[in-house]
Amino acid sequence: MRYETAYFDGLTQIQGLEKLLKVSFVKEAFLKTILDNDSEGWFRLVNHREYCLTLSNEKYVIFILIELNEFILKEIREAMENMDQYIPVVVKLEVESRTYGFPWEVDLKAEDICSTAKKDGVAHNNLFLIFLRLLFGHKPY
C-alpha cells in the first residue's frame, strides 16, 4: 500500500528529500549517520537540477543520490576532479547496493537515518521521520 501525504504535494521525490533535509534534526541525523561525530558545523544544501542534492561545508561535499544514471555519475566524477580542498562523499539513498568506484561511497536507507535520530532522542513516531519513511515507500511506523 502506498501512503500519501499533503506534505509532499506537487514535489518530486528529490524535492521532498530536500524539504526534509531543511528540518534541522533530520539533516543532523543524516550527517551523523554518514560522518559519525565529524558532522559538526554548518552544511549548505543545494539541489542540482533535480539530479542530486549536495550538502557541503569547508571540509566535505556530500552528493546525495536517490537514483543512479550514467549522466549523474559522470558529472560527479568530473566535479571530484576539481575538489582538492574537499572530501567528497557519495551517498546512495535507497538505491541498489553496487559500488561505482568513488573513493567514499555510502549505501544508506531511510531507516538508518531514523535510527540515528532515535538514538539522539527523537521519537520513532515523530512526524518528520514518518514523512521520511513515506517518501521512500516504507510503512509510516
Secondary structure as UniProt FT lines:
FT   HELIX           6..8
FT   TURN            9..10
FT   HELIX           13..21
FT   HELIX           24..35
FT   TURN            36..37
FT   STRAND          44..48
FT   TURN            49..51
FT   STRAND          52..56
FT   STRAND          60..65
FT   HELIX           70..80
FT   TURN            81..82
FT   TURN            84..85
FT   STRAND          87..93
FT   STRAND          105..108
FT   HELIX           110..119
FT   TURN            120..121
FT   TURN            124..125
FT   HELIX           127..135
FT   TURN            136..137
//
